[in-house]
Amino acid sequence: MPEKGGKLLAFAAGTALTLSVWTYGRRWIIYSRINKKIKQKREKCLKAQTLVEQNLKQANISEDTIKRIVQLSFLELQAQLQDGSLQALDVLHAYQTMALRSTKAFNCVTEFLPDAEDIANALDSSTDKKAPLHGVPVSLKESFHLRGNDSTAGLGQFIGQLKAEDAVLVQVLKNLGAVPFVRTNIPQTMMMYECCNPIFGTTCNPVDPSRSPGGSTGGEAALIASNGSILGFGSDIGGSIRVPSHFCGIYGLKCTLERMSRKGHMSLSKGQTLVSGTVGPMARDLQGLITATKVLLNDLHFDLDPAVAPLKFRSEILESKRPLKIGFYTDDRNVPSVPACARAVLLAKQALETMGHSVVEFVPLRMKYVLSKLYYRSVLGDKGWQFVSKIQNDIVDPLVYKLTLPSRFPDWLIWILSWVIQKARKDPQIGDALRARIELKSVADWFQHAISLQNYKDEFLRAWRTQNLDAVICPVFATVAPPNQTSVEFISAGSYCMLYNVLNYPGGAVPVTKVTRDDVSNMADYPNTSFVHKRIQEANRGSEGLPVSVQCVALPYQEELVLRVMSDIEAGLKTLHS
């Protein structure tokens, strides 16, 4: 018997060793392949950047010319391209120069597009009638498909998977005369308010490089904020356009689902359709946002993607002088906004009142329920496996690993952890987020969840119409741009945006003010009863001078009204400051 037991023990040890060698050997092979792909991708991007640098050296565009072009507003640039005062190639060279400077400082560009110069040259030599965006340089989030290129979402496994055609939005932009010239950085999986991945590294906020530019359209926001682009495009499933716009001080618009085409835009959550990502423009000034939205909603767009509502831009809504009734709130009853964000909403309220609008208090309904039972359950209802399945055989960013780690645990352990964290840290939001991924256990549960979500939409609309509202203004995020790598600790601060993804209402971010010394001092009165509160307090130390935006929201397919409210806030602020 001892001899037999010894043989069994030896067999078990040998089997365990074999499995370990096989497992780690397989992982080493996979990681080696991914590392090789990443190296090749970086070399390709560096080669494209070097080519641009060589072309710019030959073009020898003067510093005065660059400064003159880049300082033009969107409408001024558009007008001078239309009347021939400026050539598309000169404008491209100016913005390529600025984009090079921006990315060397903040790492916001993933790659320079090699065909941009050919497109600009073709526009300059054409005798056809000029299209509305003739010669306007456009930057694109890395997730938009380009023919002959890949979209990675920061994952090495997708490197080299070349696309057969441009995304619909890119096709329409080119038809309008725009010149796509760079792609911009994203967080791995595009599901964080950060901007970092193992392929392209970390993007910093140009206002303060120690802070995050936001995510997932963080590279776009950083590039535009640092004058490396005048118009760009991103996507948004939980604030991914609005939050980076707020953190970096630019303009962004999250459209209603299917107001602009998502066809040809990468997504790692296609199986989840209850809260879907949308696309939209981001710009250095409001007129850029308005013009881009107006010209993109055209027949070619609707023809290329029949899923898009064939609803052209209604200028009469934007230009109307009818007084509006607008709701406002500074606290969504989930995570209180910091003094700077609350003050920005009150400033916007005052600005709108000077423009003749009625602005009344509005309380969003049951926000803790929205976040834990509607948003988290929708996005993580499969226990997060849509994301985990993509990263399990890849090189994973530490923040992404941290966020997806619970999805690897058994249900019983997640349940225990959620309650331990909730009690120990006094943080119900984190506990709710953990439990959300295991609460839907069957198809019947998913159907009931869909019913609950629709019931909430109906309830919210009744509350909106009971007050006879046209629009709502509120914070974009509970805080201003936090230090890099910290926003994962207070994801629930994004509830101000997530609500309108759940509802599928369009929302825009408009810069209103900057953090003052008093705002920082007033953080002493900010709540300190949970882990999230403490992290937000820490994030606001030294935040003086950071940009602060306000979110403007309207009912579905009312993008024109969102833009009107944003425009009236700007006009009202000028009146207040004059």
C-alpha positions as semicolon CSV with decimal commas, in nm:
position;residue;x (nm);y (nm);z (nm)
1;M;0,000;0,000;0,000
2;P;0,271;0,255;0,079
3;E;0,432;0,180;-0,258
4;K;0,096;0,226;-0,435
5;G;0,031;0,549;-0,247
6;G;0,373;0,675;-0,342
7;K;0,303;0,605;-0,710
8;L;-0,029;0,790;-0,690
9;L;0,139;1,085;-0,524
10;A;0,411;1,090;-0,789
11;F;0,149;1,065;-1,065
12;A;-0,051;1,353;-0,914
13;A;0,262;1,565;-0,876
14;G;0,368;1,490;-1,233
15;T;0,022;1,573;-1,365
16;A;0,013;1,901;-1,171
17;L;0,359;1,992;-1,300
18;T;0,259;1,907;-1,659
19;L;-0,057;2,118;-1,632
20;S;0,138;2,408;-1,483
21;V;0,402;2,391;-1,755
22;W;0,131;2,368;-2,022
23;T;-0,070;2,657;-1,873
24;Y;0,223;2,893;-1,823
25;G;0,386;2,781;-2,146
26;R;0,067;2,853;-2,339
27;R;0,034;3,191;-2,167
28;W;0,397;3,273;-2,248
29;I;0,339;3,187;-2,615
30;I;0,022;3,403;-2,627
31;Y;0,193;3,695;-2,453
32;S;0,495;3,666;-2,680
33;R;0,269;3,684;-2,986
34;I;0,079;3,981;-2,844
35;N;0,404;4,161;-2,756
36;K;0,528;4,104;-3,110
37;K;0,206;4,249;-3,249
38;I;0,231;4,551;-3,020
39;K;0,590;4,611;-3,127
40;Q;0,488;4,593;-3,495
41;K;0,195;4,829;-3,437
42;R;0,415;5,082;-3,260
43;E;0,671;5,063;-3,540
44;K;0,398;5,119;-3,799
45;C;0,263;5,420;-3,610
46;L;0,613;5,562;-3,562
47;K;0,681;5,518;-3,934
48;A;0,361;5,711;-4,019
49;Q;0,457;5,985;-3,773
50;T;0,809;6,008;-3,916
51;L;0,666;6,043;-4,267
52;V;0,448;6,332;-4,151
53;E;0,749;6,497;-3,987
54;Q;0,947;6,465;-4,311
55;N;0,663;6,609;-4,519
56;L;0,629;6,902;-4,279
57;K;1,002;6,968;-4,296
58;Q;0,981;6,982;-4,676
59;A;0,668;7,201;-4,666
60;N;0,853;7,441;-4,434
61;I;0,533;7,605;-4,309
62;S;0,615;7,911;-4,099
63;E;0,535;7,945;-3,732
64;D;0,331;8,259;-3,806
65;T;0,117;8,067;-4,057
66;I;0,060;7,782;-3,812
67;K;-0,041;8,025;-3,539
68;R;-0,271;8,220;-3,771
69;I;-0,452;7,906;-3,891
70;V;-0,486;7,737;-3,554
71;Q;-0,619;8,052;-3,387
72;L;-0,912;8,070;-3,629
73;S;-1,253;7,975;-3,493
74;F;-1,432;7,691;-3,668
75;L;-1,654;7,922;-3,873
76;E;-1,357;8,142;-3,969
77;L;-1,158;7,838;-4,080
78;Q;-1,454;7,701;-4,275
79;A;-1,513;8,036;-4,448
80;Q;-1,150;8,081;-4,553
81;L;-1,134;7,727;-4,689
82;Q;-1,454;7,792;-4,883
83;D;-1,344;8,123;-5,039
84;G;-0,993;7,998;-5,119
85;S;-0,811;8,224;-4,871
86;L;-0,668;7,906;-4,725
87;Q;-0,561;7,585;-4,897
88;A;-0,656;7,248;-4,748
89;L;-0,292;7,135;-4,752
90;D;-0,172;7,436;-4,554
91;V;-0,446;7,384;-4,295
92;L;-0,356;7,015;-4,273
93;H;0,011;7,098;-4,223
94;A;-0,072;7,346;-3,949
95;Y;-0,281;7,095;-3,756
96;Q;-0,036;6,810;-3,816
97;T;0,233;7,030;-3,663
98;M;0,016;7,103;-3,361
99;A;-0,090;6,738;-3,328
100;L;0,277;6,633;-3,323
101;R;0,346;6,881;-3,045
102;S;0,037;6,773;-2,854
103;T;0,111;6,403;-2,868
104;K;0,476;6,449;-2,773
105;A;0,357;6,638;-2,466
106;F;0,043;6,441;-2,373
107;N;0,049;6,116;-2,577
108;C;-0,295;6,168;-2,729
109;V;-0,246;6,052;-3,091
110;T;-0,225;5,681;-3,168
111;E;-0,138;5,725;-3,535
112;F;-0,113;5,980;-3,812
113;L;-0,312;5,881;-4,121
114;P;-0,080;5,854;-4,423
115;D;-0,345;5,936;-4,684
116;A;-0,438;6,274;-4,528
117;E;-0,195;6,466;-4,752
118;D;-0,332;6,299;-5,068
119;I;-0,688;6,389;-4,964
120;A;-0,591;6,753;-4,899
121;N;-0,404;6,776;-5,230
122;A;-0,702;6,633;-5,418
123;L;-0,931;6,890;-5,257
124;D;-0,700;7,177;-5,353
125;S;-0,678;7,062;-5,716
126;S;-1,051;6,991;-5,756
127;T;-1,270;7,228;-5,956
128;D;-1,594;7,084;-5,817
129;K;-1,821;7,283;-5,590
130;K;-1,679;7,280;-5,240
131;A;-1,852;7,060;-4,984
132;P;-1,947;7,206;-4,641
133;L;-1,643;7,068;-4,458
134;H;-1,399;7,123;-4,746
135;G;-1,045;7,097;-4,610
136;V;-1,140;7,080;-4,241
137;P;-0,899;6,848;-4,054
138;V;-1,083;6,589;-3,845
139;S;-0,950;6,361;-3,570
140;L;-1,109;6,025;-3,489
141;K;-1,126;5,805;-3,183
142;E;-0,922;5,490;-3,247
143;S;-1,240;5,281;-3,242
144;F;-1,370;5,414;-3,576
145;H;-1,293;5,171;-3,857
146;L;-1,071;5,284;-4,143
147;R;-1,025;5,083;-4,461
148;G;-0,695;4,898;-4,456
149;N;-0,637;4,968;-4,086
150;D;-0,723;4,801;-3,757
151;S;-0,919;4,914;-3,452
152;T;-0,779;4,769;-3,132
153;A;-0,966;4,917;-2,833
154;G;-0,624;4,889;-2,670
155;L;-0,615;4,509;-2,707
156;G;-0,319;4,345;-2,879
157;Q;-0,525;4,058;-3,021
158;F;-0,701;4,297;-3,262
159;I;-0,381;4,432;-3,412
160;G;-0,359;4,340;-3,779
161;Q;-0,729;4,269;-3,825
162;L;-0,765;4,513;-4,113
163;K;-1,105;4,660;-4,198
164;A;-1,255;4,634;-4,545
165;E;-1,416;4,978;-4,541
166;D;-1,441;5,303;-4,351
167;A;-1,700;5,351;-4,081
168;V;-2,017;5,513;-4,216
169;L;-1,942;5,833;-4,024
170;V;-1,596;5,849;-4,182
171;Q;-1,742;5,794;-4,530
172;V;-1,986;6,079;-4,477
173;L;-1,713;6,307;-4,340
174;K;-1,495;6,245;-4,646
175;N;-1,793;6,310;-4,875
176;L;-1,840;6,643;-4,695
177;G;-1,480;6,736;-4,775
178;A;-1,328;6,673;-4,432
179;V;-0,970;6,544;-4,402
180;P;-0,932;6,270;-4,138
181;F;-0,571;6,309;-4,029
182;V;-0,514;6,137;-3,693
183;R;-0,663;5,874;-3,463
184;T;-0,663;5,924;-3,089
185;N;-0,606;5,719;-2,776
186;I;-0,856;5,522;-2,568
187;P;-0,855;5,315;-2,249
188;Q;-0,830;4,941;-2,297
189;T;-1,184;4,800;-2,359
190;M;-1,314;5,162;-2,372
191;M;-1,495;5,122;-2,040
192;M;-1,306;5,359;-1,808
193;Y;-1,286;5,729;-1,728
194;E;-0,910;5,696;-1,784
195;C;-0,709;5,681;-2,108
196;C;-0,442;5,411;-2,095
197;N;-0,364;5,079;-2,262
198;P;-0,062;4,851;-2,319
199;I;-0,031;4,941;-2,689
200;F;-0,027;5,320;-2,688
201;G;0,035;5,404;-2,322
202;T;-0,126;5,674;-2,106
203;T;-0,273;6,003;-2,225
204;C;-0,248;6,304;-1,992
205;N;-0,474;6,604;-1,950
206;P;-0,321;6,907;-2,130
207;V;-0,456;7,146;-1,865
208;D;-0,263;6,955;-1,597
209;P;-0,060;6,652;-1,716
210;S;-0,078;6,494;-1,371
211;R;-0,453;6,451;-1,423
212;S;-0,673;6,232;-1,638
213;P;-0,824;6,357;-1,965
214;G;-1,114;6,122;-1,902
215;G;-1,238;5,831;-2,107
216;S;-1,309;5,661;-2,313
217;T;-1,267;5,940;-2,571
218;G;-0,978;6,083;-2,372
219;G;-0,723;6,113;-2,653
220;E;-0,970;6,315;-2,861
221;A;-1,043;6,557;-2,576
222;A;-0,674;6,603;-2,497
223;L;-0,584;6,667;-2,862
224;I;-0,862;6,921;-2,916
225;A;-0,792;7,097;-2,585
226;S;-0,424;7,137;-2,680
227;N;-0,509;7,286;-3,024
228;G;-0,401;6,971;-3,209
229;S;-0,745;6,938;-3,370
230;I;-1,048;7,158;-3,422
231;L;-1,311;6,886;-3,473
232;G;-1,322;6,522;-3,369
233;F;-1,554;6,229;-3,311
234;G;-1,601;5,988;-3,024
235;S;-1,848;5,747;-2,866
236;D;-2,038;5,741;-2,537
237;I;-2,200;5,461;-2,332
238;G;-2,158;5,613;-1,985
239;G;-2,020;5,960;-2,042
240;S;-1,732;5,878;-2,276
241;I;-1,778;6,197;-2,482
242;R;-1,917;6,427;-2,213
243;V;-1,675;6,341;-1,929
244;P;-1,352;6,396;-2,130
245;S;-1,503;6,718;-2,267
246;H;-1,566;6,831;-1,908
247;F;-1,223;6,725;-1,783
248;C;-1,040;6,901;-2,069
249;G;-1,266;7,204;-2,122
250;I;-1,397;7,140;-2,475
251;Y;-1,742;7,088;-2,630
252;G;-1,901;6,746;-2,679
253;L;-2,237;6,604;-2,787
254;K;-2,371;6,257;-2,710
255;C;-2,643;6,190;-2,963
256;T;-2,960;5,988;-2,930
257;L;-2,910;5,625;-3,030
258;E;-2,919;5,601;-3,413
259;R;-2,922;5,976;-3,474
260;M;-2,569;5,920;-3,608
261;S;-2,439;5,592;-3,742
262;R;-2,250;5,344;-3,525
263;K;-2,187;5,118;-3,823
264;G;-1,815;5,061;-3,845
265;H;-1,750;5,166;-3,487
266;M;-1,583;4,907;-3,264
267;S;-1,771;4,782;-2,959
268;L;-1,692;4,509;-2,708
269;S;-2,048;4,500;-2,575
270;K;-2,261;4,435;-2,883
271;G;-2,454;4,158;-2,712
272;Q;-2,597;4,406;-2,463
273;T;-2,861;4,625;-2,627
274;L;-3,053;4,781;-2,336
275;V;-2,798;5,060;-2,280
276;S;-2,611;5,111;-2,604
277;G;-2,317;5,330;-2,695
278;T;-2,376;5,623;-2,929
279;V;-2,143;5,844;-3,131
280;G;-2,109;6,219;-3,161
281;P;-1,886;6,518;-3,233
282;M;-1,635;6,698;-3,010
283;A;-1,500;7,042;-3,093
284;R;-1,291;7,334;-2,974
285;D;-1,585;7,573;-3,003
286;L;-1,962;7,543;-3,005
287;Q;-2,006;7,646;-3,368
288;G;-1,787;7,355;-3,470
289;L;-2,016;7,119;-3,283
290;I;-2,329;7,275;-3,436
291;T;-2,195;7,281;-3,792
292;A;-2,070;6,922;-3,779
293;T;-2,403;6,796;-3,646
294;K;-2,598;6,996;-3,904
295;V;-2,407;6,880;-4,214
296;L;-2,365;6,517;-4,107
297;L;-2,741;6,457;-4,093
298;N;-2,777;6,415;-4,469
299;D;-2,917;6,174;-4,728
300;L;-2,589;5,988;-4,783
301;H;-2,568;5,919;-4,407
302;F;-2,922;5,781;-4,403
303;D;-2,859;5,577;-4,719
304;L;-2,535;5,418;-4,597
305;D;-2,698;5,314;-4,269
306;P;-3,077;5,268;-4,288
307;A;-3,083;5,215;-3,909
308;V;-3,017;5,588;-3,865
309;A;-3,336;5,792;-3,828
310;P;-3,375;5,994;-4,153
311;L;-3,415;6,314;-3,955
312;K;-3,225;6,614;-4,090
313;F;-3,106;6,897;-3,871
314;R;-3,390;7,130;-3,774
315;S;-3,237;7,477;-3,771
316;E;-3,566;7,628;-3,662
317;I;-3,529;7,460;-3,320
318;L;-3,174;7,588;-3,276
319;E;-3,265;7,940;-3,389
320;S;-3,599;7,968;-3,207
321;K;-3,639;8,255;-2,961
322;R;-3,920;8,085;-2,769
323;P;-3,854;8,104;-2,394
324;L;-3,785;7,759;-2,251
325;K;-3,860;7,597;-1,920
326;I;-3,543;7,425;-1,804
327;G;-3,490;7,203;-1,503
328;F;-3,168;7,208;-1,302
329;Y;-3,000;7,016;-1,022
330;T;-2,654;7,017;-0,865
331;D;-2,690;6,692;-0,668
332;D;-2,834;6,375;-0,820
333;R;-2,879;6,217;-0,475
334;N;-2,623;5,948;-0,560
335;V;-2,282;6,119;-0,539
336;P;-2,288;6,491;-0,448
337;S;-2,110;6,718;-0,694
338;V;-1,809;6,913;-0,568
339;P;-1,845;7,290;-0,511
340;A;-1,694;7,383;-0,850
341;C;-1,939;7,162;-1,041
342;A;-2,238;7,284;-0,838
343;R;-2,133;7,646;-0,887
344;A;-2,102;7,590;-1,264
345;V;-2,465;7,473;-1,282
346;L;-2,582;7,776;-1,085
347;L;-2,383;8,002;-1,318
348;A;-2,545;7,835;-1,619
349;K;-2,885;7,879;-1,453
350;Q;-2,820;8,250;-1,410
351;A;-2,697;8,278;-1,771
352;L;-3,012;8,110;-1,904
353;E;-3,232;8,337;-1,696
354;T;-3,064;8,642;-1,849
355;M;-3,164;8,497;-2,189
356;G;-3,529;8,495;-2,082
357;H;-3,568;8,129;-1,986
358;S;-3,741;7,993;-1,676
359;V;-3,509;7,765;-1,478
360;V;-3,667;7,550;-1,206
361;E;-3,541;7,285;-0,969
362;F;-3,575;6,928;-1,093
363;V;-3,494;6,619;-0,887
364;P;-3,383;6,312;-1,088
365;L;-3,572;6,005;-0,977
366;R;-3,420;5,726;-0,767
367;M;-3,061;5,766;-0,885
368;K;-2,915;5,494;-0,662
369;Y;-3,167;5,256;-0,821
370;V;-3,074;5,377;-1,170
371;L;-2,707;5,311;-1,113
372;S;-2,719;4,977;-0,931
373;K;-3,030;4,815;-1,076
374;L;-3,047;4,960;-1,427
375;Y;-2,707;5,077;-1,553
376;Y;-2,473;4,827;-1,386
377;R;-2,710;4,538;-1,443
378;S;-2,737;4,624;-1,812
379;V;-2,365;4,670;-1,873
380;L;-2,247;4,389;-1,641
381;G;-2,551;4,161;-1,647
382;D;-2,351;3,879;-1,805
383;K;-2,109;3,896;-1,510
384;G;-1,884;4,107;-1,729
385;W;-1,792;3,814;-1,951
386;Q;-1,819;4,013;-2,275
387;F;-1,516;4,206;-2,154
388;V;-1,339;3,927;-1,965
389;S;-1,356;3,697;-2,267
390;K;-1,171;3,961;-2,471
391;I;-0,893;4,027;-2,221
392;Q;-0,826;3,681;-2,078
393;N;-0,579;3,599;-2,358
394;D;-0,425;3,942;-2,386
395;I;-0,184;4,174;-2,207
396;V;-0,408;4,359;-1,966
397;D;-0,376;4,711;-1,833
398;P;-0,355;4,702;-1,449
399;L;-0,663;4,923;-1,412
400;V;-0,867;4,701;-1,643
401;Y;-0,747;4,394;-1,456
402;K;-0,856;4,555;-1,130
403;L;-1,201;4,639;-1,268
404;T;-1,265;4,295;-1,420
405;L;-1,116;4,088;-1,138
406;P;-1,453;4,027;-0,963
407;S;-1,589;3,872;-1,284
408;R;-1,340;3,588;-1,235
409;F;-1,474;3,507;-0,887
410;P;-1,753;3,258;-0,808
411;D;-2,092;3,415;-0,736
412;W;-2,086;3,334;-0,366
413;L;-1,751;3,513;-0,322
414;I;-1,872;3,821;-0,512
415;W;-2,177;3,832;-0,287
416;I;-1,966;3,818;0,030
417;L;-1,716;4,072;-0,099
418;S;-1,991;4,315;-0,195
419;W;-2,132;4,318;0,157
420;V;-1,789;4,330;0,325
421;I;-1,688;4,631;0,112
422;Q;-2,023;4,797;0,170
423;K;-1,993;4,765;0,548
424;A;-1,616;4,814;0,589
425;R;-1,589;5,109;0,350
426;K;-1,940;5,239;0,409
427;D;-1,976;5,241;0,032
428;P;-2,306;5,108;-0,104
429;Q;-2,217;5,209;-0,462
430;I;-1,924;4,967;-0,487
431;G;-2,126;4,694;-0,318
432;D;-2,416;4,750;-0,559
433;A;-2,182;4,742;-0,860
434;L;-2,036;4,410;-0,751
435;R;-2,374;4,248;-0,689
436;A;-2,519;4,378;-1,016
437;R;-2,308;4,136;-1,218
438;I;-2,457;3,828;-1,050
439;E;-2,821;3,928;-0,990
440;L;-2,951;3,832;-1,335
441;K;-2,941;3,454;-1,340
442;S;-3,172;3,358;-1,627
443;V;-3,331;3,474;-1,950
444;A;-3,647;3,541;-1,749
445;D;-3,447;3,769;-1,518
446;W;-3,310;3,957;-1,821
447;F;-3,660;4,004;-1,963
448;Q;-3,782;4,136;-1,628
449;H;-3,483;4,369;-1,613
450;A;-3,576;4,507;-1,956
451;I;-3,929;4,569;-1,829
452;S;-3,794;4,747;-1,520
453;L;-3,577;4,968;-1,737
454;Q;-3,870;5,063;-1,960
455;N;-4,090;5,130;-1,656
456;Y;-3,825;5,371;-1,525
457;K;-3,810;5,550;-1,861
458;D;-4,186;5,597;-1,847
459;E;-4,169;5,719;-1,486
460;F;-3,891;5,968;-1,566
461;L;-4,076;6,105;-1,869
462;R;-4,391;6,157;-1,658
463;A;-4,188;6,355;-1,404
464;W;-4,030;6,560;-1,684
465;R;-4,367;6,637;-1,843
466;T;-4,538;6,705;-1,510
467;Q;-4,303;7,002;-1,477
468;N;-4,349;7,083;-1,847
469;L;-3,973;7,089;-1,908
470;D;-3,800;7,153;-2,239
471;A;-3,452;7,063;-2,117
472;V;-3,241;7,000;-1,806
473;I;-2,898;7,124;-1,695
474;C;-2,682;6,948;-1,434
475;P;-2,319;6,851;-1,365
476;V;-2,139;6,631;-1,616
477;F;-1,954;6,444;-1,341
478;A;-1,946;6,474;-0,964
479;T;-1,592;6,612;-0,972
480;V;-1,340;6,782;-1,200
481;A;-1,049;6,598;-1,363
482;P;-0,889;6,366;-1,104
483;P;-0,523;6,260;-1,087
484;N;-0,424;5,994;-1,339
485;Q;-0,516;5,634;-1,251
486;T;-0,761;5,729;-0,972
487;S;-1,104;5,764;-1,136
488;V;-1,168;5,388;-1,112
489;E;-1,215;5,443;-0,740
490;F;-1,522;5,660;-0,792
491;I;-1,686;5,539;-1,113
492;S;-2,021;5,608;-0,947
493;A;-1,940;5,981;-0,981
494;G;-2,036;5,931;-1,346
495;S;-2,403;5,876;-1,257
496;Y;-2,481;6,227;-1,387
497;C;-2,400;6,099;-1,737
498;M;-2,504;5,734;-1,699
499;L;-2,863;5,836;-1,629
500;Y;-2,901;5,977;-1,978
501;N;-2,745;5,670;-2,137
502;V;-3,008;5,461;-1,960
503;L;-3,282;5,699;-2,080
504;N;-3,130;5,744;-2,429
505;Y;-3,156;6,124;-2,404
506;P;-2,906;6,340;-2,596
507;G;-2,664;6,539;-2,382
508;G;-2,395;6,797;-2,439
509;A;-2,104;6,929;-2,233
510;V;-2,041;7,304;-2,243
511;P;-1,747;7,470;-2,059
512;V;-1,874;7,725;-1,806
513;T;-1,601;7,814;-1,558
514;K;-1,277;7,705;-1,392
515;V;-1,207;7,581;-1,040
516;T;-1,138;7,872;-0,805
517;R;-0,948;7,888;-0,478
518;D;-1,283;7,922;-0,298
519;D;-1,410;7,605;-0,467
520;V;-1,113;7,414;-0,330
521;S;-1,156;7,568;0,016
522;N;-1,527;7,481;0,015
523;M;-1,438;7,113;-0,023
524;A;-1,408;7,120;0,357
525;D;-1,789;7,107;0,363
526;Y;-1,808;6,815;0,117
527;P;-1,951;6,492;0,270
528;N;-1,700;6,250;0,419
529;T;-1,914;5,947;0,495
530;S;-1,794;5,695;0,234
531;F;-1,488;5,569;0,051
532;V;-1,603;5,747;-0,268
533;H;-1,644;6,079;-0,084
534;K;-1,292;6,053;0,058
535;R;-1,141;5,973;-0,281
536;I;-1,321;6,268;-0,441
537;Q;-1,192;6,497;-0,166
538;E;-0,837;6,377;-0,235
539;A;-0,885;6,423;-0,610
540;N;-0,983;6,789;-0,566
541;R;-0,669;6,892;-0,382
542;G;-0,473;7,124;-0,606
543;S;-0,753;7,142;-0,864
544;E;-0,758;7,522;-0,893
545;G;-0,770;7,631;-1,258
546;L;-0,917;7,309;-1,397
547;P;-1,208;7,345;-1,642
548;V;-1,567;7,287;-1,532
549;S;-1,851;7,208;-1,772
550;V;-2,228;7,177;-1,743
551;Q;-2,437;6,905;-1,902
552;C;-2,739;7,004;-2,114
553;V;-3,004;6,740;-2,182
554;A;-3,323;6,713;-2,387
555;L;-3,568;6,442;-2,491
556;P;-3,468;6,186;-2,758
557;Y;-3,393;6,324;-3,107
558;Q;-3,378;6,679;-2,971
559;E;-3,006;6,738;-3,034
560;E;-3,093;7,077;-3,181
561;L;-3,251;7,180;-2,851
562;V;-2,945;7,062;-2,657
563;L;-2,728;7,277;-2,883
564;R;-2,963;7,573;-2,837
565;V;-2,939;7,550;-2,458
566;M;-2,560;7,524;-2,482
567;S;-2,558;7,828;-2,711
568;D;-2,780;8,030;-2,478
569;I;-2,559;7,943;-2,180
570;E;-2,260;8,080;-2,372
571;A;-2,448;8,395;-2,472
572;G;-2,581;8,447;-2,121
573;L;-2,236;8,407;-1,967
574;K;-2,098;8,675;-2,198
575;T;-2,377;8,908;-2,085
576;L;-2,302;8,834;-1,719
577;H;-1,930;8,898;-1,768
578;S;-1,972;9,214;-1,975
